[in-house]
Amino acid sequence: MNAGTTGQNKRLEAFKLKLEVPDGKEVKVMKRAHVQDLGWLDPVYGDDDVCGTVGLGKELQAIQLQLYGKDADQYEIWFQLHVQNKGWMNWMSGGELAGTVGLALQAEAIRVMVFAKGISLKTDGVAGFVEYVAPPAKDPIVNPDMAGKYFSWAELACDCIKPEYGFGWCDGYPEQDLKNQNAPYLIDILDRLREYLGAMIIVTSMIRCQDCNDYWGGIPGSYHTTWQAVDIVVPGFSPYEVAVAANELTGCGARYYRASGFTHLEPPGCGVYCQE
C-alpha cells in the first residue's frame, strides 16, 4: 500500500488499511496513530476503521501497526513514513513505532507491505522512529541569603545586627518558629508590591527582638516581635499611596505615618489607616 504525497508539503491526517490474505488465513492489523496536539490515540482494529482524525486539520505524526489473528505469526508487516524535513524514514516491523514524536513534524506519506516471516526491509543506520524527550527540569537555584525575590534576610533582620546600630541583644533572627510561620506572608506582600509599584522598597523595620522593640518605643506585643509587621519607605510614593496600593493589591492592613514618612504593613484587619 502506498498513500499520501511527497514534495508537496501536505500533511497526512488519517488512513484505512485492509489486508488481503490467502483464503482460509486469519490475519488482521491493529492500527494506532500519534496525532498533533492529541498524542497517541486508541488503537483501531476493523478493516474500515479510520486511523487518525478527519475534519480536525491535525497532522498525523507517527504510527504503530501490529498483525493479529490465528495465522498472524506466519507473516510480518512492514511500514514506513515519509516525514516533513526527513523524507522516507526506515522500515519498521510489527509492533514498532514509525515517524516522530515531540518534533512537530507532519507525516506526508505511508507505505505498508506484508511478507511471510523471515524477510527484512530495514536499512542499517537509518532511523525509523525519533522521539524528542525534553530534559528534566532543573531544580531552581535557591539563594539562602534571599528571603524573597527582591529582599534579603539581612534587610529584614533585627537592628541588633545592623552595622548602624549593632545593639547585640539577639542574633538578628529571633523567634525562629514564628519566622517560619509568619514571615512568608509579608515577604510575598513585599515582592508583589515591588513589582506593582515598579519602584525600590526600603525596609526600615521588620523583626524586632523584645529589647529592640522596647528601645524603639514599640507597643507591648507588637506585630514586629512576631514577624507579622514591616515598615517600609518607597521613594517617589507617599506613605498614603503605598498603604492604599498594598491594601488593594493584597488585602493586608496598612497604617501610614505622614509625619514620619513611612508605611506599616500587617495582617488584615485595620484596612488603610492614618496612624499619625
Number of C-alpha atoms within 10 A of each C-alpha: 11 12 14 18 15 17 9 9 13 15 21 24 25 18 18 14 19 13 14 10 12 8 6 7 13 12 18 21 20 19 25 22 28 24 24 21 10 12 14 18 15 12 17 18 19 15 14 11 15 19 25 28 20 12 7 8 11 18 24 31 30 27 28 21 24 19 23 16 11 11 13 18 12 13 18 18 22 23 26 27 31 25 25 22 10 13 14 21 21 22 24 25 24 18 16 15 24 30 30 26 22 13 11 15 19 26 32 25 22 22 15 18 15 18 12 11 12 8 12 13 13 17 12 7 7 11 17 22 19 15 13 10 9 7 6 6 6 6 6 6 6 7 10 9 10 13 18 17 13 15 18 15 15 15 17 22 22 28 27 20 17 14 8 8 10 13 17 14 15 17 13 21 19 19 15 12 11 13 16 11 13 16 21 15 16 21 20 16 19 23 16 17 20 18 11 12 15 9 13 14 17 14 18 16 17 24 28 29 23 18 16 19 19 13 11 9 9 16 11 11 10 16 18 22 24 22 29 21 24 22 20 22 18 19 11 11 14 16 25 20 13 25 27 20 18 25 21 14 13 16 17 23 21 30 25 25 17 14 9 9 14 22 28 23 27 23 17 13 10 13 19 23 16 14 12 9
